[in-house]
Amino acid sequence: MQLSNHITTPSHKSFQLNHPSIVNPNTLTNKPKSIVFPNIKITSPAPPLFPANPKVGPALNPFQKLAASALQLVENSLINNLAKNHNLPRMSDPDIQLQGNFAPVQESPVRVGLEVVGRIPDELNGVYLRNGGNPMFKPIGGYHLFDGDGMVHSVKLSAAENKANYSCRFTRTSRLVQEQALGRAVFPKPIGELHGHLGLARLGLFYARAGIGLVDANRGIGLANAGLVYFNGRLLAMSEDDLPYEVRIKDDGDIETLGRVDFDGQIDCPLIAHPKVDPITGDLCSLSYNILKKPYLKFLKFDCRGHKSREVDISLKQPTMIHDFAVTESHVVIPDQQVVFKLSEMLKGGSPVIHDPNKVSRFGVMSKNSVDESDINWIDVPDCFCFHLWNAWEECNKDGDKLIVVIGSCMNPPDSMFTDHVNDPLKTELTEIRLNMKTGQSTRDVIVSGMNLEAGQVNKTKLGRKTRYVYLAIADPWPKCEGIAKVDVVTREVTKFLYGENRFGGEPCFVPVKKGHEEGVPVKSGQEGEEDEGYVMSFVRDEKEEKSELVIIRAKDMKEVASVKLPARVPYGFHGTFVSAHELANQTSSC
């Protein structure tokens, strides 16, 4: 994810949140000097799940109207006035976090026949999609880059015609639709606003509004702005604060929200943003964490048809942020690290998301088929915080001991995503962690030092099996990304693709190519193509020329083979995926 510590540089054009201009992706040629957050029109038809007229709020009786007015008066005269005298940290200051190409855009309907430079590879027929936070309304208080409404950007690639289409749409979460109906932001921003006494006041105001029926928290409060995963015929938009949302891809590459997915009533808990799909069995594994009550963590597993086969409660001493985890062929690897939730910190004026220096990080290894937590093997890995884990596999050492090998990006300071560290700049290094299942010992070895490597992927057809290559964003100058690094974890060789001066991108998406096999037909173990047979793609923004494009790179030699010139500004965002033409043809029609 591209997050935090966004530092103003002379190359950025400043903007004021109260200026009357607006970004319009259909006419954008020059970056605006300022941006506002209007009541953005949703151009796609509203599914039945949402209000029939999204511009009209809930019908209120006289008592509700009076109570709503009183609460609005409290917000305007008390909370907002107090906020004006409260200096926001850089990490939660919208004037900093929403500058330049981090600023929001409006939806864009499908734009067809885009200019393609070079040739789209024959194997790339499908749609590249990338998620990200894009606030519809001006933040009332603080704003963190995790706090934006989910927006998915889509590029449909047609290799035979060498053509491409582009669109972007909000994921129509319950909170977004409710706020659109009211014409303003009312749900608290989970990271940027919930700090100290003001955060408690905003939380109390929200639940007071829920109490009088102005908003409904029971329909979900999530943003669906982080991960994207294609599973069992459905593209799911994920964030760890809610159930997933199903996003359907239309024939022309446009996208629409179908609604929240509870797996046919099988779950009622949020899932984290990074579930794992086993490339052989088609099973989906995920985690769910709870910051208020025990059990603070659950492991869930679904078979390839979406039937829940496992739900295991996992005991933790305190609620912990677990943004990602890893899987091997037969095990799950669960990080229990030093960034935790401590709500009592708000009473002291602080953030509920903190780094606990007294906690020793550890990894839990559990069989995917466990029925309870009794067989989890916890192994300490001191001074380790991995926001993302790229892959894991099982092997034996020279003594015959079973090892779990984990590849992740180790971040220091651990809470850099959430706390200002002006004098202690972030360092995130690609690291190999070895967990000895016999001795209970661990080792940690930096694969690439002196280079911030974050946000990336391995060949997903080999997830949970031993992989040699990982493709990562070169996160410099943080949180921007100057290029892509292909890392050979065996030789430690790094092959770079740099975007060029004043050009920055995001997470690389690796699209594997199956040579000699029909698309959609499972490939038996041992019959796969070479691991780096495929292409890497990413959105890129030229901040000087003020243009956006999708670059396509051949993974073998990390050379650009094509680029799609985009008609709209694409902000820096989070995670993406590629959905093939075969998968598109097999989408389900309902959630």
C-alpha positions as CSV (number, residue, x, y, z in Angstrom):
1,M,0.0,0.0,0.0
2,Q,1.1,3.5,-0.7
3,L,0.7,5.2,2.7
4,S,1.6,7.8,5.2
5,N,4.3,10.3,5.8
6,H,3.4,12.1,2.6
7,I,5.8,15.1,2.6
8,T,5.2,18.2,0.7
9,T,7.8,18.9,-2.0
10,P,8.3,21.9,-4.3
11,S,7.0,19.8,-7.2
12,H,3.6,19.5,-5.7
13,K,0.9,22.1,-6.5
14,S,-0.9,23.0,-3.4
15,F,-4.7,23.0,-3.0
16,Q,-7.3,24.2,-0.6
17,L,-10.2,22.0,0.4
18,N,-12.6,24.9,0.2
19,H,-11.8,26.0,-3.3
20,P,-14.8,25.7,-5.8
21,S,-12.9,23.8,-8.5
22,I,-13.3,20.0,-9.0
23,V,-11.4,17.2,-10.7
24,N,-13.3,15.8,-13.7
25,P,-11.6,12.7,-15.2
26,N,-13.4,13.2,-18.5
27,T,-12.0,16.6,-19.2
28,L,-8.8,16.6,-17.1
29,T,-5.7,17.8,-19.0
30,N,-4.0,19.9,-16.3
31,K,-3.8,19.1,-12.6
32,P,-6.1,21.5,-10.7
33,K,-4.7,23.9,-8.2
34,S,-7.4,23.0,-5.8
35,I,-9.9,20.3,-5.1
36,V,-13.2,20.1,-3.3
37,F,-15.4,17.2,-2.3
38,P,-18.8,17.7,-3.9
39,N,-21.8,15.4,-3.7
40,I,-20.4,13.2,-6.5
41,K,-23.0,11.7,-8.8
42,I,-23.0,7.9,-9.1
43,T,-23.7,7.3,-12.8
44,S,-24.4,3.6,-12.6
45,P,-27.9,2.4,-11.6
46,A,-28.3,1.6,-7.9
47,P,-28.9,-2.1,-7.1
48,P,-31.9,-2.9,-5.0
49,L,-29.7,-3.0,-1.9
50,F,-29.3,0.7,-1.9
51,P,-31.8,3.6,-1.6
52,A,-33.9,4.2,-4.7
53,N,-33.0,7.9,-4.7
54,P,-29.5,8.3,-3.4
55,K,-29.9,12.1,-3.1
56,V,-32.7,11.9,-0.6
57,G,-32.0,11.0,3.0
58,P,-34.1,8.8,5.2
59,A,-37.6,10.0,6.0
60,L,-37.7,11.4,9.5
61,N,-40.5,12.0,11.9
62,P,-40.7,15.4,13.8
63,F,-38.8,14.0,16.8
64,Q,-36.0,12.6,14.6
65,K,-35.8,15.9,12.7
66,L,-35.5,17.8,15.9
67,A,-32.9,15.4,17.3
68,A,-30.9,15.5,14.0
69,S,-30.8,19.3,14.1
70,A,-29.6,19.3,17.7
71,L,-26.8,16.8,16.9
72,Q,-25.8,18.9,13.9
73,L,-25.7,22.0,16.1
74,V,-23.4,20.1,18.6
75,E,-21.1,19.1,15.7
76,N,-20.9,22.6,14.2
77,S,-20.7,24.7,17.3
78,L,-18.7,22.4,19.6
79,I,-16.8,19.5,17.9
80,N,-15.8,21.3,14.8
81,N,-14.8,24.5,16.7
82,L,-12.6,22.4,19.0
83,A,-11.1,20.7,16.0
84,K,-10.1,24.1,14.5
85,N,-7.8,24.6,17.5
86,H,-6.4,21.1,17.3
87,N,-3.2,20.7,15.3
88,L,-3.3,17.5,13.2
89,P,-0.3,15.3,12.8
90,R,1.0,15.0,9.3
91,M,-0.3,11.5,9.0
92,S,-3.9,12.7,9.6
93,D,-3.8,16.1,8.0
94,P,-5.9,16.1,4.8
95,D,-4.0,19.2,3.5
96,I,-0.9,16.9,3.4
97,Q,-2.4,13.5,2.7
98,L,-4.5,14.6,-0.2
99,Q,-2.0,16.6,-2.2
100,G,-1.0,16.1,-5.8
101,N,-1.8,12.7,-7.2
102,F,-3.1,11.5,-3.8
103,A,-6.1,13.8,-4.3
104,P,-9.5,12.3,-5.2
105,V,-11.2,12.0,-8.6
106,Q,-14.7,11.6,-9.8
107,E,-16.1,8.4,-11.3
108,S,-15.3,7.9,-15.0
109,P,-17.7,6.0,-17.3
110,V,-16.1,3.7,-19.8
111,R,-13.7,5.3,-22.3
112,V,-13.0,3.1,-25.3
113,G,-10.3,3.0,-28.0
114,L,-7.5,4.3,-25.8
115,E,-4.1,4.9,-27.3
116,V,-1.8,2.0,-27.0
117,V,2.0,2.4,-27.5
118,G,3.6,-0.9,-28.4
119,R,1.7,-4.1,-28.5
120,I,-0.5,-5.7,-25.8
121,P,0.8,-9.2,-25.4
122,D,-1.3,-12.0,-26.9
123,E,-1.8,-13.6,-23.5
124,L,-3.3,-10.5,-21.9
125,N,-7.0,-10.7,-22.6
126,G,-8.9,-9.6,-19.5
127,V,-9.2,-6.7,-17.1
128,Y,-6.6,-5.2,-14.8
129,L,-8.2,-3.7,-11.7
130,R,-6.8,-1.7,-8.8
131,N,-8.4,-0.6,-5.6
132,G,-7.7,2.5,-3.5
133,G,-9.1,5.2,-1.2
134,N,-10.9,8.1,-2.8
135,P,-13.0,10.2,-0.4
136,M,-16.3,11.4,-1.8
137,F,-16.7,14.2,0.6
138,K,-14.4,16.7,2.2
139,P,-13.0,15.3,5.5
140,I,-14.6,17.0,8.5
141,G,-11.6,16.4,10.7
142,G,-8.5,14.3,10.3
143,Y,-7.9,12.1,7.3
144,H,-5.5,9.1,6.8
145,L,-4.9,7.5,3.4
146,F,-6.6,4.4,4.8
147,D,-9.8,6.4,5.3
148,G,-10.9,7.0,1.7
149,D,-14.0,5.5,0.1
150,G,-13.2,2.5,-2.0
151,M,-12.7,3.2,-5.8
152,V,-11.8,0.6,-8.4
153,H,-9.9,1.6,-11.5
154,S,-10.4,-0.8,-14.5
155,V,-8.5,-1.3,-17.8
156,K,-9.8,-3.9,-20.2
157,L,-7.1,-5.3,-22.5
158,S,-8.0,-6.8,-25.9
159,A,-4.8,-8.2,-27.3
160,A,-6.1,-9.2,-30.7
161,E,-7.3,-5.7,-31.5
162,N,-4.5,-4.1,-29.5
163,K,-7.2,-2.0,-27.8
164,A,-8.0,-0.9,-24.3
165,N,-10.9,0.6,-22.3
166,Y,-10.8,2.5,-19.0
167,S,-13.3,3.3,-16.3
168,C,-13.3,4.0,-12.5
169,R,-16.2,3.5,-10.1
170,F,-16.8,3.9,-6.4
171,T,-17.5,0.7,-4.6
172,R,-21.0,1.4,-3.3
173,T,-20.6,0.5,0.3
174,S,-23.4,1.0,2.8
175,R,-21.6,3.9,4.4
176,L,-20.9,5.6,1.1
177,V,-24.6,5.3,0.0
178,Q,-25.8,6.5,3.4
179,E,-23.5,9.5,3.3
180,Q,-24.5,10.3,-0.3
181,A,-28.1,10.3,0.8
182,L,-27.3,12.8,3.5
183,G,-25.0,14.8,1.3
184,R,-22.1,14.9,3.7
185,A,-19.6,12.7,5.7
186,V,-21.1,11.3,8.9
187,F,-19.3,8.1,9.5
188,P,-16.1,8.6,11.5
189,K,-12.8,8.1,9.7
190,P,-11.3,5.1,11.5
191,I,-7.7,6.2,11.4
192,G,-7.6,9.9,10.8
193,E,-10.4,11.0,13.2
194,L,-10.6,8.6,16.0
195,H,-7.8,10.2,18.1
196,G,-8.1,11.4,21.7
197,H,-11.1,13.2,23.2
198,L,-12.2,14.6,19.8
199,G,-12.3,11.1,18.5
200,L,-14.5,9.9,21.3
201,A,-16.8,12.9,20.7
202,R,-17.1,12.0,17.0
203,L,-17.8,8.4,17.9
204,G,-20.4,9.4,20.4
205,L,-22.0,11.7,17.8
206,F,-22.2,8.9,15.3
207,Y,-23.9,6.5,17.6
208,A,-26.3,9.2,18.7
209,R,-27.3,9.6,15.0
210,A,-27.6,5.9,14.7
211,G,-29.8,5.8,17.8
212,I,-32.3,8.2,16.2
213,G,-32.3,6.3,12.9
214,L,-30.4,8.9,10.8
215,V,-27.8,6.3,9.9
216,D,-27.7,2.5,10.1
217,A,-24.4,0.9,11.3
218,N,-25.8,-2.6,11.1
219,R,-25.6,-2.5,7.3
220,G,-21.9,-2.2,7.5
221,I,-19.3,0.6,8.1
222,G,-16.5,-0.6,5.9
223,L,-14.8,1.2,3.0
224,A,-13.8,-1.8,0.8
225,N,-10.8,0.2,-0.3
226,A,-7.8,-2.0,0.0
227,G,-7.7,-5.5,-1.5
228,L,-9.2,-7.2,-4.5
229,V,-9.5,-11.0,-4.9
230,Y,-11.3,-13.1,-7.6
231,F,-12.8,-16.2,-6.0
232,N,-15.6,-18.6,-7.0
233,G,-16.7,-16.4,-9.9
234,R,-16.8,-13.2,-7.8
235,L,-14.5,-10.2,-7.6
236,L,-14.4,-9.1,-4.0
237,A,-13.4,-5.7,-2.8
238,M,-11.9,-6.0,0.7
239,S,-11.0,-3.9,3.8
240,E,-10.7,-5.4,7.3
241,D,-13.5,-3.3,8.8
242,D,-16.4,-5.1,7.1
243,L,-17.6,-8.0,5.0
244,P,-16.3,-8.1,1.4
245,Y,-18.3,-6.3,-1.4
246,E,-18.9,-8.0,-4.7
247,V,-17.9,-5.9,-7.7
248,R,-19.1,-7.2,-11.1
249,I,-17.1,-6.5,-14.3
250,K,-19.2,-5.8,-17.3
251,D,-18.4,-6.8,-20.9
252,D,-16.8,-3.4,-21.7
253,G,-14.7,-3.3,-18.6
254,D,-17.1,-1.1,-16.6
255,I,-17.8,-2.2,-13.0
256,E,-20.8,-2.1,-10.7
257,T,-21.3,-3.0,-7.0
258,L,-23.7,-5.9,-6.3
259,G,-23.5,-5.7,-2.5
260,R,-22.0,-7.2,0.7
261,V,-21.0,-10.8,0.6
262,D,-21.7,-13.0,3.6
263,F,-21.1,-16.2,1.8
264,D,-24.8,-17.1,1.8
265,G,-25.2,-16.3,5.5
266,Q,-22.2,-18.4,6.6
267,I,-20.3,-15.4,8.2
268,D,-21.2,-12.3,10.1
269,C,-17.7,-11.0,10.7
270,P,-15.3,-8.8,8.7
271,L,-12.5,-10.4,6.7
272,I,-9.0,-8.9,6.3
273,A,-7.9,-7.3,3.0
274,H,-5.6,-10.1,2.0
275,P,-7.3,-13.5,1.8
276,K,-5.4,-16.3,0.0
277,V,-6.7,-18.5,-2.8
278,D,-4.9,-21.8,-3.1
279,P,-3.9,-22.2,-6.8
280,I,-4.3,-26.0,-6.7
281,T,-7.4,-26.6,-4.6
282,G,-9.2,-23.3,-5.2
283,D,-9.8,-23.0,-1.4
284,L,-9.9,-19.5,0.1
285,C,-8.3,-18.8,3.5
286,S,-8.8,-15.6,5.5
287,L,-8.6,-14.1,8.9
288,S,-11.0,-11.9,10.9
289,Y,-9.9,-9.7,13.8
290,N,-12.0,-8.0,16.5
291,I,-10.8,-5.0,18.5
292,L,-13.5,-5.0,21.1
293,K,-14.2,-8.5,22.3
294,K,-12.6,-12.0,22.5
295,P,-11.8,-14.0,20.5
296,Y,-9.7,-11.2,19.0
297,L,-8.9,-13.4,16.0
298,K,-10.5,-16.1,13.8
299,F,-9.3,-18.2,10.9
300,L,-11.7,-19.1,8.2
301,K,-11.5,-21.4,5.2
302,F,-13.9,-21.8,2.3
303,D,-13.8,-24.5,-0.4
304,C,-13.7,-23.6,-4.1
305,R,-17.5,-23.5,-4.2
306,G,-17.7,-21.0,-1.3
307,H,-18.8,-23.4,1.4
308,K,-17.2,-22.6,4.8
309,S,-15.2,-25.6,6.0
310,R,-13.3,-24.1,9.0
311,E,-13.9,-21.4,11.5
312,V,-11.3,-21.5,14.3
313,D,-11.1,-19.1,17.2
314,I,-7.6,-18.0,18.0
315,S,-6.7,-16.6,21.5
316,L,-4.6,-13.5,21.6
317,K,-3.7,-11.5,24.8
318,Q,-4.7,-8.2,23.2
319,P,-6.4,-7.1,19.9
320,T,-3.7,-6.9,17.2
321,M,-3.7,-5.4,13.8
322,I,-3.2,-8.3,11.3
323,H,-3.4,-6.8,7.8
324,D,-1.9,-9.8,6.1
325,F,-0.8,-13.5,6.7
326,A,0.7,-16.3,4.6
327,V,-0.2,-19.8,3.6
328,T,1.8,-22.9,2.6
329,E,0.5,-26.0,1.0
330,S,-0.9,-27.3,4.3
331,H,-0.5,-24.6,6.9
332,V,-1.4,-21.0,7.6
333,V,1.2,-18.6,9.1
334,I,-0.3,-15.9,11.4
335,P,1.7,-12.9,12.5
336,D,1.0,-11.6,16.0
337,Q,3.1,-8.4,16.0
338,Q,3.7,-5.2,17.9
339,V,1.1,-2.9,16.4
340,V,-2.0,-3.3,18.6
341,F,-5.3,-1.7,19.5
342,K,-5.6,0.0,22.9
343,L,-8.8,2.0,23.1
344,S,-7.9,3.4,26.5
345,E,-5.3,5.5,24.8
346,M,-8.1,7.7,23.4
347,L,-8.9,8.7,27.0
348,K,-5.3,10.0,27.3
349,G,-5.6,12.0,24.1
350,G,-3.8,9.5,21.9
351,S,-4.5,7.1,19.1
352,P,-6.0,3.7,19.7
353,V,-3.5,2.2,17.2
354,I,-0.1,1.9,19.0
355,H,3.2,0.2,18.9
356,D,3.7,-1.9,22.0
357,P,7.5,-2.1,22.5
358,N,7.2,-4.6,25.3
359,K,5.4,-7.2,23.1
360,V,7.6,-9.8,21.4
361,S,6.5,-10.5,17.8
362,R,5.7,-14.1,17.0
363,F,4.3,-16.2,14.2
364,G,1.7,-18.9,14.7
365,V,1.8,-22.0,12.4
366,M,-1.5,-24.0,12.2
367,S,-2.8,-26.7,9.9
368,K,-5.4,-25.5,7.4
369,N,-7.5,-28.4,8.6
370,S,-7.4,-27.7,12.3
371,V,-10.7,-27.7,14.1
372,D,-9.4,-25.7,17.0
373,E,-6.4,-23.7,18.1
374,S,-4.7,-26.4,20.1
375,D,-2.2,-27.3,17.5
376,I,-0.9,-23.8,16.8
377,N,2.8,-23.6,17.1
378,W,3.8,-20.1,18.2
379,I,7.4,-19.1,17.4
380,D,8.9,-15.8,18.6
381,V,10.5,-13.6,15.9
382,P,11.8,-10.6,17.9
383,D,11.9,-7.1,16.5
384,C,9.9,-8.1,13.4
385,F,7.0,-6.2,11.9
386,C,5.8,-7.2,8.5
387,F,2.8,-5.3,7.2
388,H,2.7,-7.6,4.2
389,L,3.8,-11.2,3.7
390,W,4.5,-12.2,0.0
391,N,4.7,-15.9,0.3
392,A,5.6,-18.9,2.5
393,W,6.4,-22.6,1.9
394,E,7.6,-25.7,3.7
395,E,11.1,-27.3,3.4
396,C,13.6,-29.2,5.5
397,N,17.1,-28.1,6.6
398,K,20.2,-30.2,6.4
399,D,19.4,-31.8,9.8
400,G,16.0,-32.9,8.5
401,D,14.1,-30.3,10.7
402,K,10.9,-29.1,9.1
403,L,11.0,-25.3,8.3
404,I,8.4,-22.8,7.4
405,V,10.0,-20.1,5.2
406,V,8.3,-16.8,5.1
407,I,9.1,-13.9,2.6
408,G,7.9,-10.5,3.8
409,S,8.8,-6.8,4.0
410,C,10.0,-6.0,7.5
411,M,9.1,-2.4,8.5
412,N,10.8,-0.2,11.0
413,P,9.5,1.8,12.9
414,P,6.7,-0.7,13.2
415,D,4.0,1.9,13.4
416,S,5.2,4.0,10.5
417,M,1.9,3.6,8.7
418,F,0.1,5.4,11.5
419,T,2.5,7.7,13.5
420,D,4.7,10.5,12.5
421,H,8.4,9.7,12.6
422,V,10.0,12.8,11.3
423,N,13.5,12.0,12.7
424,D,13.2,8.2,12.1
425,P,12.4,7.6,8.4
426,L,10.7,4.5,7.4
427,K,12.7,1.5,6.3
428,T,11.0,-1.5,4.8
429,E,13.3,-4.3,3.8
430,L,12.6,-7.6,1.9
431,T,13.3,-10.3,4.5
432,E,13.4,-14.1,4.8
433,I,12.1,-15.5,8.0
434,R,12.7,-19.2,8.9
435,L,10.6,-20.9,11.5
436,N,12.0,-24.2,12.8
437,M,9.1,-26.4,13.7
438,K,11.2,-28.8,15.7
439,T,13.3,-26.4,17.8
440,G,10.8,-23.6,18.0
441,Q,13.6,-21.1,16.9
442,S,13.5,-18.5,14.2
443,T,16.0,-16.7,12.1
444,R,15.6,-13.4,10.1
445,D,17.7,-12.5,7.1
446,V,17.5,-9.4,5.0
447,I,17.4,-10.3,1.3
448,V,17.7,-6.7,0.0
449,S,19.1,-3.9,2.2
450,G,19.2,-0.2,1.6
451,M,16.1,-0.2,-0.6
452,N,12.5,0.3,0.5
453,L,10.5,-2.6,-1.0
454,E,6.7,-2.7,-0.3
455,A,3.5,-3.6,-2.1
456,G,4.0,-6.5,-4.5
457,Q,3.2,-10.0,-5.6
458,V,4.6,-13.4,-6.5
459,N,3.4,-15.7,-9.2
460,K,-0.1,-16.5,-7.8
461,T,-0.1,-20.0,-9.5
462,K,2.7,-20.9,-7.0
463,L,1.3,-19.3,-3.9
464,G,2.2,-21.4,-0.8
465,R,4.9,-23.2,-2.8
466,K,8.6,-22.4,-3.0
467,T,9.0,-19.3,-5.3
468,R,12.2,-17.7,-6.5
469,Y,10.9,-14.3,-7.6
470,V,9.0,-11.5,-6.0
471,Y,7.9,-8.3,-7.7
472,L,7.8,-5.2,-5.4
473,A,7.4,-1.5,-5.6
474,I,10.5,0.5,-5.0
475,A,8.9,2.8,-2.4
476,D,11.0,5.9,-2.8
477,P,10.5,8.8,-2.2
478,W,8.2,7.3,0.4
479,P,5.2,6.9,0.0
480,K,5.7,7.3,-3.8
481,C,7.1,4.5,-5.8
482,E,9.8,5.2,-8.4
483,G,9.8,1.8,-10.0
484,I,9.5,-2.0,-9.8
485,A,12.1,-4.5,-8.4
486,K,12.2,-8.1,-9.5
487,V,14.1,-9.9,-6.7
488,D,15.6,-13.3,-7.0
489,V,15.4,-14.6,-3.4
490,V,18.0,-17.3,-4.2
491,T,20.8,-15.2,-5.8
492,R,19.7,-11.9,-4.1
493,E,19.9,-10.3,-7.6
494,V,17.6,-7.3,-8.1
495,T,16.5,-6.2,-11.6
496,K,14.9,-2.8,-11.6
497,F,12.4,-1.1,-13.9
498,L,12.4,2.6,-13.2
499,Y,9.6,4.8,-14.4
500,G,11.8,7.8,-15.1
501,E,12.1,11.4,-13.8
502,N,8.9,12.8,-12.1
503,R,7.1,9.5,-12.8
504,F,5.7,7.3,-10.0
505,G,3.6,4.2,-9.8
506,G,2.2,1.7,-7.3
507,E,2.0,-2.0,-6.6
508,P,3.2,-4.2,-9.5
509,C,0.6,-6.8,-10.5
510,F,2.2,-10.0,-11.9
511,V,0.1,-11.9,-14.5
512,P,1.4,-15.4,-15.1
513,V,1.3,-16.9,-18.6
514,K,0.7,-20.6,-19.1
515,K,2.6,-21.6,-22.2
516,G,1.1,-24.5,-24.1
517,H,-2.0,-24.8,-21.9
518,E,-5.6,-23.7,-22.5
519,E,-6.7,-20.8,-20.3
520,G,-8.9,-21.9,-17.5
521,V,-7.7,-25.5,-17.5
522,P,-5.9,-26.4,-14.3
523,V,-2.2,-27.1,-14.7
524,K,-1.0,-30.1,-12.9
525,S,2.0,-29.8,-10.5
526,G,5.2,-30.0,-12.5
527,Q,3.6,-28.9,-15.7
528,E,3.7,-25.2,-15.1
529,G,5.7,-22.8,-17.2
530,E,8.7,-21.0,-15.9
531,E,8.0,-19.0,-12.7
532,D,8.8,-15.7,-14.3
533,E,6.9,-16.4,-17.5
534,G,4.4,-13.5,-17.5
535,Y,4.0,-9.8,-17.4
536,V,4.1,-7.1,-14.7
537,M,1.8,-4.1,-14.9
538,S,1.2,-0.9,-12.9
539,F,-0.5,2.5,-13.1
540,V,2.1,5.3,-13.6
541,R,1.6,9.0,-13.1
542,D,3.9,11.6,-14.9
543,E,3.7,14.4,-12.4
544,K,5.4,16.9,-14.7
545,E,3.4,16.1,-17.9
546,E,0.3,15.5,-15.7
547,K,-0.6,12.3,-17.5
548,S,-1.5,8.7,-16.4
549,E,-0.9,5.4,-18.1
550,L,-0.8,1.7,-17.5
551,V,2.6,0.2,-18.2
552,I,3.1,-3.5,-19.2
553,I,6.5,-5.1,-18.6
554,R,7.8,-8.4,-19.7
555,A,8.8,-10.2,-16.4
556,K,11.7,-12.2,-17.9
557,D,13.9,-9.2,-18.7
558,M,11.8,-6.4,-17.0
559,K,11.5,-4.5,-20.3
560,E,8.4,-2.4,-21.2
561,V,6.4,-3.9,-24.1
562,A,3.4,-1.6,-24.1
563,S,1.6,1.2,-22.4
564,V,-2.0,2.3,-22.4
565,K,-2.5,6.1,-22.3
566,L,-5.3,6.9,-19.9
567,P,-7.9,9.7,-20.3
568,A,-8.1,10.4,-16.6
569,R,-5.9,11.0,-13.7
570,V,-5.4,7.8,-11.7
571,P,-4.5,8.6,-8.0
572,Y,-1.9,6.5,-6.2
573,G,-3.7,3.6,-4.6
574,F,-3.4,0.2,-2.9
575,H,-3.8,-3.4,-4.3
576,G,-4.8,-4.8,-7.6
577,T,-5.4,-8.0,-9.6
578,F,-5.9,-9.2,-13.2
579,V,-9.1,-11.1,-14.1
580,S,-8.7,-13.1,-17.3
581,A,-11.2,-13.4,-20.1
582,H,-12.0,-16.9,-19.0
583,E,-12.7,-15.8,-15.4
584,L,-14.9,-12.9,-16.8
585,A,-17.0,-15.4,-18.7
586,N,-17.5,-17.4,-15.5
587,Q,-18.6,-14.6,-13.2
588,T,-21.6,-15.3,-11.0
589,S,-24.6,-12.9,-11.2
590,S,-25.5,-12.4,-7.6
591,C,-24.0,-12.2,-4.1
